[in-house]
């Protein structure tokens, strides 16, 4: 029986552990490893590195490179991260800090293509895969943490069903829970929307927000670099928008130099903002939106709506990092990590979150797609808190701060908003 463990902390994002029940081992032959993976040169954490022991025992590091895993002392731990040299360590010798060496540039060992040629080869593969796999669905674990004025103000956890090919789409809630401190500036940001940046577009209307398309030269400047991890070579194509005033993405796309499969998509959005509105019932909401600056009518309509609804546009920094897997023989989202930061009424606020592909983990029914205007907190509330499910899937490792917050679920049987 497969067991999936999701390890979370209040500021650390989750990691997945895939394991399998085995015969009873002597206690002293099993080692519980707690470690952090870092860049050997900069000492920065390497979030979402892959840790592998065997087909039934593997994990993904969280945002800050931390992971926890139990394995036999005779086993070997294999760690890989796109653009870094993979390492292989006997379980008995794993330290609390594991440094990984960055991969270097190579020119002579691979065929060097121009950025346009690399994009063209990757695009050709994506078109074929899209034809057969665009409707594939998987289950995801989602976690969102919001901090307002330097304090943890809300926490959401949910299992979602979604299309997983190329980018995450058509999300539907399976089950979830949330806890939010009842205060005026604790806004129910629909942050699950921020896990859906698209690397590929087959439609011209979306090409400005997705760098891999046949129209990429109309919207982006691109350059490329070739790197290796010692075992694989990658083209790293950097995209920067031609129109610096438009809402657009600036990103790096990592592409396998042999197969032209995309393995990573990371970057940030320019000219992004949150829409902040005070309602008559005292509630507030914020939603990331985009404005088409090339369309004067759309701009006028937005300005009119802002004036009528008394909305305030607040600049927001929004970064993302997607890793892909090809276990299904097509480009499928493996993990998504995002971070936003902004200031509201002169108080700093940030939202961190992650989405992790857990395959066909749950068989339960799910509702209608959440949609871009949906509200995950409201959907969870309407569906109801399934305490039995969360008790049976008590797979969360907590920090003291998270232990204190989530204890409310168990000690007071409370789900939703609370007051101190």
C-alpha positions in Angstrom: 0.0 0.0 0.0 1.4 3.3 -1.0 1.6 6.0 1.6 2.0 9.7 0.7 3.4 12.0 3.4 3.2 15.8 2.9 5.6 17.6 5.2 4.7 21.2 5.9 5.7 24.0 8.2 4.4 27.5 8.7 7.0 29.1 6.4 8.3 26.0 4.7 6.4 24.5 1.9 5.5 20.9 1.6 7.3 17.9 0.3 5.9 14.6 -0.8 7.1 11.2 0.3 6.1 8.1 -1.6 6.7 4.9 0.4 5.6 1.3 0.6 5.1 -1.0 3.5 7.9 -3.5 3.8 8.9 -6.4 6.1 9.9 -5.5 9.6 13.4 -4.2 9.8 15.6 -4.0 12.8 15.3 -0.6 14.4 19.0 0.2 14.2 19.0 -0.6 10.4 16.6 2.3 9.6 17.7 5.9 9.7 15.4 8.9 9.9 17.1 11.7 7.8 16.4 15.4 8.4 18.4 17.5 6.0 18.5 20.7 3.9 19.8 20.9 0.4 21.8 24.1 -0.5 23.8 25.6 -3.4 27.4 24.8 -2.5 28.6 28.2 -3.8 26.0 30.6 -2.5 24.6 28.5 0.4 21.1 29.3 -0.8 18.5 26.6 -0.4 17.5 24.5 -3.4 13.7 24.2 -3.2 12.0 21.2 -4.8 15.1 19.1 -5.3 14.3 15.5 -6.0 15.4 12.9 -3.4 15.2 9.3 -4.6 16.1 5.9 -2.9 14.1 3.4 -4.9 10.8 3.4 -7.0 8.8 3.2 -3.8 10.7 5.6 -1.6 11.3 9.2 -2.8 10.6 12.7 -1.8 10.6 16.3 -3.0 12.4 19.0 -0.9 10.3 21.9 0.3 10.8 25.5 -0.8 13.9 26.0 1.4 15.4 22.7 0.5 14.3 20.8 3.6 13.2 17.2 3.6 12.6 14.2 5.9 12.9 10.6 4.9 13.4 7.2 6.5 15.5 4.6 4.7 17.7 1.6 5.3 21.3 2.5 6.2 22.6 0.3 3.4 20.6 2.3 0.8 21.9 5.2 -1.3 20.3 8.6 -1.5 20.2 10.1 -5.0 19.6 13.9 -5.2 19.0 15.8 -8.4 18.1 19.4 -9.3 17.9 20.9 -12.7 21.2 22.7 -13.5 23.1 21.2 -10.6 25.4 18.1 -10.5 23.5 15.1 -9.1 24.9 13.5 -6.0 24.7 10.0 -4.6 25.2 9.6 -0.8 25.0 6.4 1.3 22.1 6.9 3.8 24.5 6.2 6.7 26.6 9.3 5.7 23.9 11.9 5.1 24.6 15.1 7.0 22.1 17.8 8.0 23.3 20.1 5.2 23.8 18.7 1.7 25.6 21.1 -0.7 25.1 20.7 -4.5 27.5 22.0 -7.1 26.0 24.2 -9.9 26.4 22.8 -13.4 28.8 24.7 -15.6 28.4 26.0 -19.1 29.3 23.6 -22.0 29.7 24.4 -25.7 31.7 21.6 -27.3 29.7 18.6 -25.8 26.3 19.4 -27.4 25.0 20.8 -30.6 24.6 24.6 -30.1 21.3 26.0 -31.5 20.1 29.5 -31.7 17.3 30.5 -29.3 14.7 30.4 -32.1 15.8 26.9 -33.1 15.6 25.6 -29.5 12.1 27.2 -29.1 11.0 25.7 -32.4 12.1 22.2 -31.4 10.4 22.4 -28.0 7.3 23.9 -29.6 7.1 21.0 -32.1 7.2 18.5 -29.3 4.6 20.3 -27.3 2.2 20.5 -30.2 2.3 16.7 -30.6 1.8 16.1 -26.8 -1.0 18.6 -26.6 -2.9 16.7 -29.2 -3.2 13.5 -27.1 -2.7 14.6 -23.5 -4.2 18.0 -22.9 -7.2 16.6 -20.9 -5.1 14.4 -18.5 -6.0 15.0 -14.9 -4.2 14.5 -11.6 -4.7 15.2 -7.9 -2.7 18.0 -6.3 -2.1 19.1 -2.7 -2.2 22.8 -2.3 -1.0 24.9 0.6 -1.2 28.7 1.1 0.2 30.7 3.9 -0.5 34.5 4.3 1.4 36.8 6.5 0.1 40.3 7.2 2.0 42.9 9.1 4.7 40.3 10.0 2.3 37.8 11.5 0.8 34.5 10.2 -2.8 35.6 9.4 -4.2 32.6 7.4 -3.5 29.1 6.3 -5.2 27.0 3.7 -4.8 23.4 2.8 -6.7 21.5 0.1 -6.7 18.6 -2.3 -7.6 19.6 -5.8 -8.2 17.8 -9.0 -6.9 19.6 -12.1 -5.7 19.1 -15.6 -1.9 18.6 -15.3 -0.5 18.7 -18.8 1.8 21.7 -19.6 0.1 23.9 -16.9 -2.5 23.4 -14.2 -6.0 24.2 -15.4 -9.6 23.5 -14.5 -9.1 23.2 -10.8 -11.8 21.6 -8.7 -11.9 21.2 -5.0 -11.9 17.7 -3.5 -11.6 18.6 0.2 -9.9 21.3 2.2 -9.6 23.3 5.4 -8.6 26.8 6.4 -7.9 28.9 9.4 -7.9 32.7 9.3 -7.4 35.3 12.0 -10.4 37.5 12.0 -9.1 41.0 11.2 -9.8 43.7 8.7 -6.7 43.2 6.6 -6.8 39.4 6.4 -8.0 39.0 2.8 -9.1 35.8 1.2 -6.7 36.0 -1.7 -7.4 33.4 -4.4 -3.8 32.4 -4.5 -4.5 29.1 -6.2 -4.8 31.1 -9.4 -1.1 32.0 -9.1 -0.1 28.3 -9.6 -1.3 28.4 -13.2 1.3 30.3 -15.3 1.4 28.9 -18.8 4.7 28.0 -20.5 3.0 27.1 -23.8 0.2 28.6 -25.8 -1.4 27.5 -29.0 -3.6 30.6 -29.1 -2.3 34.1 -30.1 -4.4 35.8 -27.5 -2.4 34.1 -24.7 1.0 34.3 -26.4 1.9 37.5 -24.5 1.7 35.5 -21.2 3.2 32.2 -22.4 6.8 32.4 -23.9 6.7 29.1 -25.9 4.5 29.8 -28.9 4.9 30.5 -32.6 4.4 34.2 -31.9 7.2 34.4 -29.3 9.2 36.8 -31.5 6.4 39.3 -31.5 6.3 39.6 -27.7 9.7 38.5 -26.4 13.4 38.9 -26.8 15.2 35.6 -26.1 18.8 34.5 -25.4 20.1 31.0 -24.6 22.8 29.4 -22.5 23.9 25.8 -22.4 24.6 24.1 -19.0 25.2 20.6 -17.7 24.7 18.8 -14.5 27.4 16.2 -15.4 24.8 13.7 -16.6 22.4 15.7 -18.7 22.7 18.9 -20.8 20.1 21.7 -20.8 19.4 24.8 -22.9 18.3 27.7 -20.7 16.3 30.2 -22.7 15.7 33.6 -21.1 12.6 35.5 -22.2 12.2 39.2 -21.6 9.1 41.1 -22.9 9.5 43.6 -25.7 6.9 45.9 -24.2 8.1 46.8 -20.8 4.8 48.5 -19.9 2.6 45.5 -20.6 1.6 42.8 -18.1 4.0 40.1 -19.2 6.3 37.4 -17.9 10.1 37.5 -17.7 11.3 33.9 -17.3 13.9 31.2 -17.9 12.8 27.9 -19.5 15.1 24.9 -19.0 15.0 22.5 -21.9 16.6 19.0 -22.2 19.3 19.3 -24.9 18.7 15.7 -26.1 14.9 15.4 -26.1 13.8 19.1 -26.1 11.5 18.3 -23.2 10.9 21.3 -20.9 11.9 20.5 -17.4 11.6 23.8 -15.5 9.9 27.2 -15.9 10.8 29.9 -13.5 10.3 33.7 -13.5 8.2 36.7 -12.4 5.4 38.8 -13.9 6.0 42.4 -14.7 3.3 45.1 -13.9 1.2 42.8 -11.8 -1.1 44.2 -9.1 -3.8 43.3 -6.6 -7.2 44.8 -6.8 -8.3 45.9 -3.3 -11.9 46.7 -2.5 -13.8 47.7 0.6 -17.3 46.4 0.7 -20.4 47.7 2.5 -20.5 44.6 4.8 -17.0 45.3 6.0 -15.3 42.5 4.1 -12.4 43.1 1.8 -11.0 41.1 -1.2 -8.0 41.2 -3.4 -7.5 39.6 -6.8 -4.6 39.6 -9.2 -5.8 41.0 -12.5 -4.2 42.1 -15.7 -4.9 45.1 -17.9 -4.4 45.1 -21.7 -2.7 48.4 -22.1 -2.9 48.1 -25.9 -6.7 48.2 -25.8 -7.9 51.7 -25.0 -11.5 50.6 -24.5 -10.5 47.9 -22.0 -8.4 50.4 -20.1 -11.3 52.9 -20.0 -13.7 50.2 -18.7 -11.3 49.2 -16.0 -10.8 52.8 -14.9 -14.5 53.3 -14.8 -15.0 50.1 -12.8 -12.3 51.2 -10.3 -14.0 54.5 -9.8 -17.5 53.0 -9.4 -16.3 50.2 -7.0 -13.7 52.4 -5.3 -11.0 49.9 -6.0 -7.3 50.6 -5.4 -4.6 49.0 -7.5 -1.6 47.9 -5.4 1.6 46.8 -7.1 2.5 43.2 -6.3 5.7 41.2 -6.8 4.8 37.8 -8.1 7.4 35.0 -8.7 6.9 31.4 -9.6 8.9 28.2 -10.2 7.5 25.2 -12.0 9.1 21.8 -12.3 7.8 19.2 -14.8 7.9 15.4 -15.0 7.6 13.1 -17.9 6.6 9.9 -16.1 3.5 9.8 -18.3 5.6 10.4 -21.4 4.4 14.0 -21.8 5.0 17.3 -20.1 3.2 17.2 -16.8 3.3 19.7 -13.9 5.2 18.2 -11.0 5.4 21.1 -8.5 4.5 24.8 -8.5 5.9 27.2 -6.0 4.9 30.9 -5.8 5.5 34.0 -3.7 3.8 37.3 -3.7 4.5 40.5 -1.7 2.7 43.8 -1.5 1.8 46.6 0.9 -1.8 47.3 1.9 -2.6 50.4 3.9 1.1 50.7 4.6 1.2 47.2 6.1 3.4 44.5 4.5 1.7 41.4 3.3 2.9 38.3 1.5 1.4 35.0 0.4 3.4 31.9 -0.2 2.1 28.7 -1.6 2.8 25.5 -3.4 1.0 22.9 -5.5 2.3 19.3 -5.6 1.2 16.6 -8.0 0.3 13.5 -6.0 -1.1 11.4 -8.9 -4.4 9.6 -8.3 -4.2 10.0 -4.6 -7.9 10.5 -3.9 -11.0 8.9 -5.5 -13.6 11.3 -4.0 -16.0 13.4 -6.0 -15.1 17.0 -6.8 -17.3 19.9 -7.7 -17.4 22.4 -10.6 -14.1 24.1 -11.7 -13.2 26.9 -9.3 -12.7 29.4 -12.2 -10.6 32.5 -12.2 -13.2 34.4 -10.1 -13.7 31.6 -7.6 -13.0 31.8 -3.9 -11.3 28.8 -2.5 -12.1 29.7 1.1 -15.8 30.1 0.3 -15.8 26.8 -1.6 -14.2 24.9 1.3 -16.7 26.5 3.7 -19.7 25.5 1.5 -18.4 21.9 1.1 -17.8 21.6 4.8 -14.8 20.5 6.9 -14.2 16.8 6.7 -12.5 16.2 10.0 -12.6 12.4 9.4 -10.6 12.7 6.2 -7.9 14.9 7.8 -7.6 12.6 10.8 -7.2 9.6 8.6 -4.6 11.5 6.5 -2.7 12.9 9.4 0.5 13.2 7.3 1.6 16.7 8.2 4.8 17.5 10.0 4.4 20.8 11.9 6.6 23.5 13.3 5.7 24.9 16.8 3.9 27.9 15.2 1.9 25.7 12.9 1.3 23.3 15.7 -0.3 26.1 17.7 -2.4 27.3 14.8 -3.7 23.9 13.6 -4.3 22.7 17.1 -7.5 24.8 16.9 -8.8 22.3 14.5 -8.4 19.4 16.9 -8.7 21.0 20.4 -11.6 23.3 19.6 -13.0 21.6 16.5 -13.0 25.0 14.8 -12.6 25.5 11.1 -12.8 29.0 9.4 -12.2 32.3 11.0 -11.3 32.8 14.6 -10.6 35.6 17.1 -8.0 35.8 19.8 
